Amino acid sequence: MTCVRRTVLLGTVLGILVSVAIGGSGSKEKRFPIPAHGTLELDVPDALDALLDQPADGGPPAIAMRPKQTGDTGVIVVVSWREPGDNDFGSDTYLQRVLREKARPYLDQLKLADVPLTRLTGGKNPGYACSMTDNALVGKPPEPGNFPFMRLGVVTTGDLVLTYMILMYSQTPDPVPKLEPMFLNARQRASEKGTR
């Protein structure tokens, strides 16, 4: 999926995320400091390296999953947090609204009015996801940053909002069942000073 609005981070990450192998079934807990919000803990599959980009201005950090072996998938997670006034935070209504907002640029690019949202199950965190296909790229040789298939999801844990993209050159085998549990079971731990 060609990104509509590429930030410097996403452009860099998509440039290096040519592929990710999801071969192994093991995982390792990785901890990511989130300024003023404690620590985010993810059980990252052993086949992936994870890189944290912490903006100097204190804005939402992003995590890129980087390949250890050759494959055809990349993962980007943007970590944000509950804003004052988010009275319905974590509810189905909130999650669907946030996911629709995040999906809109991609739907516009694909000339789609809407996409079905799926309520995520199988973990302790509430979330929704949707899948999109760029038919103009299906079957063509892979080019860095042009992924024909994307799974976009939103999950909350504690006061954090995880917006993730699983970018795929192929859906055979489908990496989503091995990657999505990482978000559905994510944990936020308060720092010594506590979370906001």
WOTAQUI-V386064 format. One record per backbone hydrogen bond with DSSP energy under -1.0 kcal/mol. NH is the residue of the N-H (numbers start at 0). CO is the residue of the C=O. Records with the same first field share a line. If there is no record, write none. Layout:
NH: CO, CO
//
This chain:
10: 6
11: 7
12: 8
13: 9
14: 10
15: 11
16: 12
17: 15
27: 43
29: 41
31: 39
33: 37
36: 33
38: 188
39: 31
40: 186
41: 29
43: 27, 41
45: 25
47: 44
48: 65
50: 63
52: 61
57: 54
61: 52
62: 76
63: 50
64: 74
65: 48
67: 46
73: 166
75: 164
76: 62
77: 162
78: 60
79: 160
81: 158
85: 82
86: 84
88: 85
90: 87
94: 90
95: 91
96: 92
97: 93
98: 94
99: 95
100: 96
101: 97
102: 98
103: 99
106: 102
107: 103
108: 104
109: 105
111: 106
117: 128
119: 126
124: 183
127: 153
128: 117
129: 151
131: 149
133: 147
134: 132
136: 133
139: 136
145: 142
148: 167
149: 131
150: 165
151: 129
152: 163
153: 127
154: 161
155: 125
156: 159
159: 156
160: 79
161: 154
162: 77
163: 152
164: 75
165: 150
166: 73
167: 148
168: 71
177: 174
178: 174
179: 175
181: 178
182: 179
183: 179
184: 180
185: 182
186: 40
188: 38
193: 190
195: 35
//
